[in-house]
Amino acid sequence: MDAIGRLKLLSAQMHLEPAEDAGCPKGYTKPDDIYLSRAVLPGGKPITLLKTLLTSACERNCFYCPFRAGRNMKRATFKPEEMANTYMSIYKAGAAQGIFLSSGIISGGITTQDKLIDTADILRNKLGYKGYLHLKIMPGAERDQVEKSMLLADRVSVNLEAPNTDRLLKLAPKKGFMEELLQPLRWVNEIRRSRSPYQAYKGRWPSTVTQFVVGAVGESDLELLSTTEYLYKQVRLGKTYYSAFSPIEDTPLEDVPPESPLRQLRLYQASFLLRDYGFSLEELPFGNEGGLPREIDPKVAWAQANLIENPVDVNRATRQELLRVPGFGPKSADAILTARRQGQKVRLHDIETLRKIGVNPKRAVPYILLDGKRPVHQMALF
């Protein structure tokens, strides 16, 4: 099978995997039988991304994975230069603006990581590729390999898959949570803090993300978000992805029911509260068994418990206080603070004034004061 044929095979097989970027506003297109992912970059720019593997052969036996060792399926493998040249033909044709490159593990994580680095090096330094490159860091990669990957990529990722050692044992028993998965993320942070990025591609260190498989082995939202908070605070992770489990035939978890996409959504919403809105884990509205409410946005649940009787005065609140109001994000909070600095000319005294400065007050109305008074609003009839 030629290179394009193998890429088509990998593309179709990866399209069946739990999508790493499930929380992004994207879909799939299928030009010439190659699936391309619609992703969004950290700055908000949309991009068409080729997600592929150096090989779909793997010596690990992760219970949820279609590429697990021993599963009866057709496999495909690329050499580094072959993958680099094949992707560049797609890139030059304008079909993709970026590549997400991962791999099954053969001959250990160190050997596999060397092949990923070789592919990235060929793209950057031999073929002159200047586009987006997301490079996976394999379980068991060494620190110098992590650093080399960081020098070449726009983003690197290590998928934790589970929130702790006990849950990972039920999901991927041949992976080591602390030594193989969490440690490389710590190295990324250490390298960022100790080394200047002037030698890195574009003169800056890449962003870092991880992924959890949600709902396969009984983990709670509290477990997932406890690890998420640690990653944001201690490892300076850029984003955590949550992939709702979907069973795959001929795997040990094929009889486990699929997880609800609604749970995935609530985890993303809570994750953003931890990362961008100043919330702590203790403030999130967990139930008795460590689950987030499914029927309501966690920010709204917190506001209903804390702001109905103590609304936020928009003309006096700090940025942090404004961010806790449903419907107010960073842009809204900054717009309010900018308007307040302009004084009486734009005194925020009614709903219409908020709209004029670009703030949509619809969700915020029950939780705010304007000039010390609750704003007048139309209650929903249904």
C-alpha positions, 0 to 999 in steps of 0.5 A: 500500500502506498503512502496515501493509501496508508494515510487514508487507512489511518485516517479512517481508523482514527476517526473512530477513536474518542476525539481528543479535541471533542470540546472544540467547535469542529467537525470532519471533512473527508477530501479524498478519503482523508479525514481532516479535523476542524480545530481552534488554536489557542488564540481562537483561530480556526484551523484544518488539522490532519490528525495522524499516527506514525504507526497504528501498531502498538505494544500497549493494551489500553482497554479503551483503544482501537489500536491496542495490542492483539486487536484484529485490525489492519495496521499501517506504519510510516517512516519519519521522512515518508510521513513528513513528505506525505503531509507536506504534499497535503499542506502545499495543496492547501487541504490542511494548515496543521498536523497533529502527530502521534503514534502507537508504541513499538519498541518502547516509548523512547524509540517511538519518541525519537521517530516523532522527533525525527519527523518534526525535525525533517518538517521544520529543518529539511522541508521548511515547514512553518505551519502548526505542529502538535507533537505527542509525547509518548509514555516513558519519553526521556527529559531530553526528548521532551525538550527536543519536542518542545523546540520543534512544536507549537503544542505538545501533549501527554494524555493522562487518560485517567485522573490518578493511578488507581483509575489508570490501572483499570483503563490502561494497565501497562501505563505508569501514571506518575513516572510515564505520564505526569512526569513529562508534564512536570518536565515541560513546566521545569524547562519553561521555567529554567530555560530561555525559549530563544532556540524554540521554534518561533522563539516561544515555548509550545502550549501544553494540553492533556486528555482524559477519557470520561466515563469508562472506569467509574471515575467521578467529576471530583477526581477529574477536576482535582487533577485538572486543578493541580495541572493548571496551578502546578504544571501550568497546563494550557487546557484539559480535554475531556473525551466522553467514552464510547465503546469500541468492539473487540476491546475489554470495555466494549460492553461499558455504556457510552458516556453522556456528552452532557457530562463532557460539557459540564466538565469543560465548563467547570474546567474553565471556571478553574482556569479562567474565572478564579474558582477553586475546586472547593467552590464547584457544586459537587453532589454527594458522590462527587458529580457535577449537576447535569441539568445546569451550568456549574457557574449558574449553580454556584451563582444561584447558591451565592448571588441571588441574595448577595448580587454583585454591584456592577459599578463597584465590583472587582474584576474577579467578582464580575467574572463570577456572574453568569454571562460575564466572561473576561471580555465583559468584565474588561469592558465594564471596568473600562467603562467605569474608568470613563466616569459619569459619561457612561455610568452603568445605570441600566441594562441598555447601557451594558448593551451599549458597551458590548455586554449581553446582560441576559444571563446576568440580570438575576445576579447583579445590581446597577446603581445599587438596585436590581435591574428591571427585567422581563421574567420568562413565562415558560 
